Each structure stands twice: as structure tokens, then as C-alpha cells.
Amino acid sequence: MVLSFLKWLGRNLGSLFLAFILAMVVWVSAVTASDPNREGEFPRPIIIDVTGQDSGLLLMDDIPGQVRVRINAPQTIWTKLTNESNSIDAWVDLTGLGPGVHTVPIDVKPNITPARVIQVEPSEVVVRLEPLVTRSISVTLSVSGEPALGYRADETTYSPHSVILSGPQSMVDRVKEVRAELDISDERQTIETSLPLQPYDENGRIVPDVDLSPGSIQVNQPITLLGGYSQVIVKVNMVGQVASGYKLTNITISPPSVLIFSNDLRLVNEIRYIESEPIDLTSVSDDFETLLVLNLPDGVTVANDQDVLVQVSVAAIESNVTLSLPVEVVGLRPGLSAEVAPSTVDLILSGPVPVLSALQPSDLRVVVDVSGRSTGSYQITPTVSFLPSRVQIQSILPSSLQVTVRVAPTPTPTATPEPPATPTAPSTP
């Protein structure tokens, strides 16, 4: 039985294999017909990752951040690839690569199968790898400028005095100096600050791609007065009072302090301030400025100008006032009349006291405008005319008025009385 089957299988093996092949062709044709293959460029670029880089090497040049690929896949797979994020990976593998320039292929792999990568653009990248090196270097502090007149700069201190450089060997080797810069021009006080450090090459240019640790230094630059000098404040001597209804809001002195000098060190050390000549504020009602001369003791001079600029600011004292005013109607069409309820409003105003004190009710008009309105009842917001400058309306009470527009009554004619008859004298026969 078995022997007969084997003999039959041997005689028909070719036919069976052919039948299998035909069946596979039919199955593939059926699948392809229901889910046809699609080939084309993937609709979005793929981000390139870098893997396998030695921790002791630095990638010196930027590689392309993205790659475009051409894919062949069934339509259903295409749909999944395009709808899902991270459906295709792209990377360059630097495993085993040492210092130098290398051409590395870009690998691309779809994460959903079946799908085939037909083309990658670009297909490879050129990378340059350099050793990561570190070294220590001393810090230089460059101090420029001179302090203000009458002051001196004492010895500068800073910390730390050295830093660690790290970066590509070619860049670190170019660094000849690490420097911070401090400008003390016209300074009058001791400087305590943090200054950034920069790496420079032999030509004084900043070297890129080099990290400094730490990246800054702490600096202390003492600035002190020379003997015989003293910085003292200026006191303005004021006389008189500003105009009634006004107030003094500010006085600005420029400069607020002056540098004085004397050969008598004891005299200089005893002076705490310098007064100016008097400034008269009598009846002042506006801002003004003026130059004042300083009153200096004998034997004392000012290192700079002996005049100071004084700016005086004056403002009117603010107050409130309430006025009761009648309401006028404007814009009334011919043949119509209007009635306003209430017929007066309370007007609350704020402003400078002198302006409010001089304000009379007859100076203002409160009106309601009925332009374009026919007969009827309206609620209208009143407005105020002829409001003085710097006076503001705080409130109008009530804020809206009831205005009734109606046809004006026709006046009734008055009868004219006839004059009495004049008696006639009788005739004489």
C-alpha cells in the first residue's frame, strides 16, 4: 500500500508541484487585486538619529536632519504608515568609527510590514569625528578705563584663577587665553560683580565650540577717594510758598551730589553737605527750572561745575464741587415741544481748586439732544458743554433723563373787541 503510494507520488510529483505553484499564483493575484501595491515617495521627511557614537569623540559637522524615502507597500500598509507617527526609522550608525572623516550610509526601516524601501535621499552622509579633550588654563582679567576724578582704583582680586577647557581637540588647541574684561570708567564705588569668560586664539578671536568650567569669575575692584576729596550731597535752600491752591510735588537736583576738594583734610572730612543759593517759590503756580550757585566754604572747591540744575514741579490741589444745573433741550423739530424730567441735574466735577473756585453755573450747559426724534417718550443721557480745561466730570445725577416729545399746542386766537359807537349830535332845524 505504502509502496504503491510512493510510486504514484513519484510519477505525479511534477504535476503536484505545478499545481501548487498555480495555486500560489492564484492566491497572490487574489490578494493583490483586493489590496494592490503602491509605490511612491513617503509624504513626510524622516528624522535621522545618530547611534553608536563613541563617548570620547565629538561629531564636528551637522548631518542632514531629515531624509526622504520611496516606499513600496500594499495600500493598507501605506495608510498605516502615513497615519501613524514614527512608522519609519532612519539612522546613521557610527559604531566602531574612530577619529577622522567617514562616509556612513543612512539606514531606513519601516516599522509596519510588509513594506520595502526602494530609494533613500540622501543615501549616505559624510561625518567628521574628533577626540574630546580637556585641559586647564589660567584666567586673565583685563581692566580698562579710569575711575571718576578724585577716585583711584586699588588692586583687583578675582576668583577662580584657572578654568577647565573642554571640546574638540582642534578647537581646544587653538585657545591661547581665557579672559574677562572689566571697565571702570568714571566709577565712584567699589565694584563687586560676576564677569563672563571667553576663550581667545593667538589673534584675539573667540574660539567657538569650547566649553569653560566655570564660565565666569567673581571680581572685586576697590574704588576709593583720593586724599583731600569728598563726595557730598547738595541741599537746596528754599524760601517762600507756592501760590494758593497749589502744592510743591517734587524738586530734582542735578547732580544730587558734588565732589569737593581742599588741602585741609580736616575741613573736607567735616563737611557733610553743601547748600545752594536760595530759590524763591513765592506765588509759583507752574513748573520751572533754574541754575543755582553752590555756597562753598573758604578753602573748598568743586572738582566739576559749581552750578547745579534745580527742577521744581508744582501741581494744583485737586478738589470736588457739585453744581445743580437746568437741562436744556436741543435739536427739537419745528412744531414739537419737549418736557424733561427731572428738569435739573446734579453735576459733580473734580479739578484744581483755583479753577473750581472760579467756576460759575452759568459757565456750563447741560443739554439733551432730540435731533431726528418724533413724538414719543425717550430716555436720553445728558451731555455737558463748555467744560474748562483740567476739569473732569465725576458723575451726572441722574445719569439719564426722561424726555417726552409731543406736538406743540396751537395757540387759541383772541377776539378783538369793536370800538363803542360815537354819539351823533342832533341837528338844529
C-alpha positions in Angstrom: 0.0 0.0 0.0 2.7 2.4 1.0 4.9 1.3 -1.8 2.1 1.9 -4.3 1.5 5.4 -2.9 5.2 6.2 -3.2 5.3 5.0 -6.8 2.2 7.2 -7.6 3.8 10.2 -5.8 7.0 9.8 -7.8 5.1 9.6 -11.1 3.0 12.7 -10.3 5.4 14.8 -8.3 5.9 17.3 -11.1 2.2 17.7 -11.6 1.7 18.3 -7.9 4.4 20.9 -7.8 3.0 22.7 -10.8 -0.4 22.6 -9.2 1.0 24.2 -6.0 2.7 26.9 -8.0 -0.5 27.7 -9.9 -2.4 27.8 -6.6 0.1 30.3 -5.1 -0.2 32.4 -8.2 -3.9 32.5 -7.9 -3.8 33.3 -4.2 -1.2 36.1 -4.7 -3.3 37.5 -7.6 -6.4 37.5 -5.4 -4.7 39.2 -2.6 -3.1 41.8 -4.9 -6.4 42.5 -6.6 -8.0 43.2 -3.2 -5.1 45.2 -1.7 -2.9 46.4 -4.6 0.7 47.5 -4.0 1.5 51.2 -4.1 4.9 52.7 -4.8 5.8 56.3 -4.2 7.6 58.9 -2.1 6.6 58.9 1.6 4.7 62.1 2.2 6.8 63.5 5.0 10.5 63.5 5.7 12.0 61.1 8.3 14.1 62.4 11.2 17.7 60.9 11.2 19.1 59.6 14.5 22.7 59.1 15.3 23.7 55.8 17.1 26.9 54.1 18.2 28.9 57.3 18.7 31.9 56.8 20.9 31.6 59.0 24.1 35.2 60.1 23.7 34.5 61.5 20.2 32.6 64.6 19.0 30.7 64.9 15.8 32.1 68.1 14.3 29.7 68.8 11.4 26.0 68.9 11.2 24.5 65.9 9.4 21.2 66.3 7.4 18.4 66.3 10.0 15.9 64.6 7.6 15.8 62.0 4.8 13.2 61.4 2.1 12.3 57.8 1.2 10.5 55.9 -1.6 8.4 53.0 -0.3 6.6 50.1 -2.0 3.8 48.5 0.1 0.2 47.4 -0.1 -2.4 50.2 0.1 -3.5 49.2 3.6 0.1 49.3 4.8 0.6 52.7 3.1 -2.4 54.0 5.0 -1.0 52.8 8.3 2.5 54.2 7.6 1.1 57.6 6.8 -1.4 57.7 9.7 0.9 56.6 12.5 3.8 58.6 13.9 7.3 57.1 14.0 6.2 54.5 11.5 9.6 54.6 9.7 13.0 54.9 11.4 16.2 56.4 9.9 19.6 56.4 11.4 23.4 56.5 10.9 25.4 54.0 12.8 28.9 55.3 14.0 29.7 52.1 15.8 33.5 51.3 15.6 34.4 54.6 13.9 37.5 56.4 15.2 38.7 60.0 14.7 38.7 61.2 11.1 36.3 61.7 8.1 34.0 58.8 7.3 31.2 58.2 4.7 28.3 56.5 6.5 25.1 55.0 4.9 21.7 56.1 6.1 19.7 53.1 7.2 15.9 53.2 6.9 13.4 50.6 8.2 9.6 50.7 8.1 8.1 49.6 11.4 5.0 48.2 9.7 5.3 45.3 7.3 5.2 44.2 4.5 6.9 47.3 3.1 10.1 47.8 1.1 12.4 50.8 0.9 13.0 51.5 -2.7 15.1 54.7 -2.5 16.7 56.9 0.2 17.7 60.5 -0.5 20.4 61.2 0.6 21.6 57.7 0.9 24.8 58.5 2.9 26.4 61.3 4.9 30.0 62.4 5.5 30.9 62.7 9.2 34.0 64.1 10.9 34.8 62.8 14.3 37.3 64.4 16.7 38.6 63.4 20.1 37.0 65.2 23.1 39.8 66.7 25.2 40.1 68.8 28.3 42.8 70.9 29.8 43.4 73.6 32.4 44.3 77.2 31.6 44.9 80.4 33.6 42.4 83.2 33.6 43.4 86.8 32.7 41.4 89.8 33.8 41.7 92.9 31.6 40.8 96.2 33.4 40.2 99.3 31.3 39.3 102.9 31.9 39.9 105.3 34.8 37.7 106.0 37.8 36.0 109.4 38.2 38.0 112.4 39.1 39.2 112.3 42.7 39.0 108.5 42.9 41.5 105.7 42.5 41.4 102.0 41.7 43.2 99.8 44.1 44.4 96.2 43.5 41.8 94.0 41.8 41.1 90.5 43.1 39.2 87.7 41.4 38.4 84.0 41.7 39.0 81.4 40.3 42.4 81.9 38.6 42.1 78.9 36.3 39.3 77.1 34.4 38.9 73.8 32.5 38.5 73.8 28.8 36.7 71.0 27.0 35.8 70.4 23.4 37.1 69.1 20.1 40.9 68.8 20.1 41.4 71.1 17.1 39.4 73.9 18.9 40.9 73.4 22.4 44.4 73.5 20.9 43.6 76.9 19.4 42.9 78.5 22.7 45.8 80.7 23.9 44.0 82.8 26.5 40.8 82.9 28.6 39.9 86.4 29.5 37.3 88.5 31.3 37.0 92.3 30.8 36.1 95.0 33.3 35.5 98.7 32.5 36.0 101.1 35.5 35.5 104.3 33.5 34.0 107.1 35.8 33.3 104.7 38.6 32.9 106.1 42.1 32.1 102.9 44.1 33.8 99.6 44.7 32.7 97.0 42.1 31.7 93.5 43.1 30.4 91.6 40.1 30.5 88.4 38.1 32.1 88.6 34.7 31.8 86.1 31.8 34.8 84.4 30.4 35.7 83.9 26.7 38.4 81.7 25.0 40.6 83.6 22.6 43.1 82.4 20.0 46.5 84.0 19.3 44.9 86.6 17.1 42.4 87.7 19.7 39.4 86.0 18.1 36.9 84.0 20.1 37.3 80.2 19.6 33.9 78.5 19.1 32.7 75.1 20.3 34.8 75.3 23.5 33.1 74.9 27.0 34.6 76.6 30.1 34.1 75.4 33.6 33.3 77.6 35.3 32.2 80.1 32.7 32.6 83.2 34.9 34.7 84.7 37.7 33.9 86.8 40.7 35.6 90.2 40.7 36.2 92.7 43.5 37.6 96.1 42.3 38.0 98.6 45.2 37.4 102.2 44.2 38.4 104.8 46.9 38.6 108.6 47.3 42.0 110.3 47.0 43.2 112.4 49.9 41.6 115.8 50.1 38.5 114.8 48.2 35.0 114.1 49.4 31.6 113.4 47.8 28.9 115.4 49.5 25.2 115.9 48.8 23.6 119.2 47.6 20.9 120.8 49.7 18.6 123.3 48.0 17.8 126.3 50.2 14.1 127.2 49.5 12.3 130.4 50.5 8.6 131.4 50.1 5.4 129.4 49.5 3.8 128.4 46.2 0.6 130.1 45.1 -2.6 129.4 47.0 -4.4 126.3 45.8 -1.1 124.7 44.6 1.3 122.3 46.1 5.0 121.5 45.6 5.2 118.0 44.3 8.9 117.5 43.6 12.3 119.1 43.4 15.1 117.4 41.4 18.7 118.4 41.8 21.3 117.6 39.1 23.8 116.5 40.1 22.4 115.4 43.5 26.0 115.3 44.9 29.3 117.0 44.1 33.0 116.2 44.6 34.7 118.8 46.7 38.5 119.3 47.3 40.6 121.0 49.9 44.1 120.9 51.1 42.8 121.0 54.6 41.9 117.3 55.1 40.1 118.0 58.4 37.9 120.6 56.8 36.9 118.2 54.0 36.1 115.4 56.4 33.8 117.7 58.5 31.6 118.8 55.5 28.5 116.6 55.2 26.6 118.7 52.6 26.8 121.8 50.5 23.9 124.3 50.4 22.9 126.2 47.2 21.9 129.9 47.0 18.2 130.4 47.9 15.5 129.6 45.4 12.3 131.7 45.7 9.0 129.8 45.5 6.7 132.7 46.3 3.4 132.6 44.3 4.8 129.9 41.9 2.0 128.1 40.0 3.9 126.4 37.2 6.9 124.0 36.8 10.2 125.7 36.2 14.0 125.0 36.3 17.0 127.2 37.2 20.7 127.0 37.8 21.9 127.7 41.3 25.3 128.5 42.6 26.7 126.5 45.5 27.8 128.2 48.7 31.3 126.9 49.3 33.3 127.4 52.5 36.6 129.2 52.2 39.4 126.9 51.0 37.0 124.4 49.4 36.5 124.0 45.6 34.2 121.8 43.5 36.0 119.4 41.2 33.4 119.9 38.5 30.8 122.7 37.7 29.9 124.9 40.7 26.3 125.2 39.4 23.5 122.7 39.9 20.3 122.4 37.9 17.2 122.5 40.0 13.8 121.4 38.5 10.7 122.4 40.5 7.4 120.6 40.0 4.2 122.3 41.1 0.6 120.9 40.8 -2.8 122.4 41.6 -4.5 120.9 44.7 -7.4 118.8 43.5 -11.0 119.1 44.9 -14.6 118.3 44.1 -17.6 120.6 43.6 -21.3 119.8 43.0 -23.5 122.1 40.8 -27.2 121.9 40.3 -27.9 122.9 36.6 -31.1 123.2 34.5 -31.4 120.9 31.5 -31.8 122.4 28.0 -33.3 120.6 25.0 -31.6 121.0 21.6 -32.4 119.6 18.2 -36.2 119.9 18.6 -38.1 119.9 15.2 -40.4 122.7 14.4 -44.0 122.2 15.7 -42.8 120.0 18.6 -42.3 120.6 22.2 -40.4 118.6 24.9 -40.7 118.1 28.6 -37.7 116.9 30.6 -38.0 115.0 33.9 -36.3 115.9 36.1 -35.7 119.4 34.8 -32.4 119.8 36.7 -29.3 117.6 37.3 -26.6 117.5 39.9 -23.1 117.7 38.2 -20.2 116.5 40.3 -16.9 117.9 39.0 -13.2 117.4 40.0 -10.2 119.6 39.2 -7.8 122.1 40.5 -9.1 124.2 43.4 -8.3 127.6 41.7 -10.3 126.5 38.6 -13.2 125.1 40.5 -13.4 128.2 42.7 -13.7 130.5 39.7 -16.4 128.3 38.0 -19.9 129.7 37.8 -23.1 127.6 37.0 -23.7 130.0 34.1 -20.4 128.9 32.5 -21.8 125.4 31.8 -24.7 124.0 29.8 -26.3 120.6 30.4 -28.3 119.5 27.2 -30.3 116.6 25.9 -30.3 116.2 22.1 -33.5 115.1 20.5 -32.4 115.6 16.9 -34.3 113.4 14.4 -36.8 112.2 17.1 -40.5 112.4 16.5 -43.2 112.4 19.2 -42.8 109.9 21.9 -41.0 109.2 25.3 -37.3 108.7 25.4 -34.5 108.1 28.0 -31.6 110.3 27.0 -28.1 110.7 28.5 -27.3 114.4 29.1 -24.1 116.0 27.9 -22.1 118.9 29.3 -20.8 121.8 27.1 -18.1 124.4 27.8 -16.2 122.3 30.4 -13.0 124.1 31.4 -9.6 122.5 30.8 -8.3 120.2 33.6 -11.8 119.8 35.0 -13.4 116.3 34.8 -16.9 115.1 35.2 -17.1 112.6 38.0 -20.9 112.0 37.8 -24.2 113.3 36.4 -27.2 112.6 38.6 -29.4 111.2 37.3 -27.3 109.7 34.5 -30.3 109.6 32.1 -33.4 111.7 31.8 -37.0 111.1 30.7 -37.7 113.3 27.7 -41.3 113.5 26.3 -41.7 114.9 22.8 -45.2 115.9 21.8 -46.9 118.2 19.2 -46.8 121.8 20.4 -50.3 123.1 21.2 -51.8 125.5 18.7 -52.3 129.0 20.3 -56.1 129.9 20.6 -56.9 133.2 18.6 -58.2 136.1 20.8 -61.3 138.1 19.5 -60.7 141.9 19.0 -63.5 144.0 20.7 -65.3 146.5 18.5 -64.9 150.2 19.5 -68.1 151.7 21.0 -70.3 153.8 18.8 -69.7 157.6 18.8 -72.9 159.5 19.6 -74.1 162.0 16.9 -75.3 165.5 17.9 -78.9 166.3 16.9 -79.4 168.6 14.0 -81.0 172.1 14.5 -83.9 172.9 12.4 
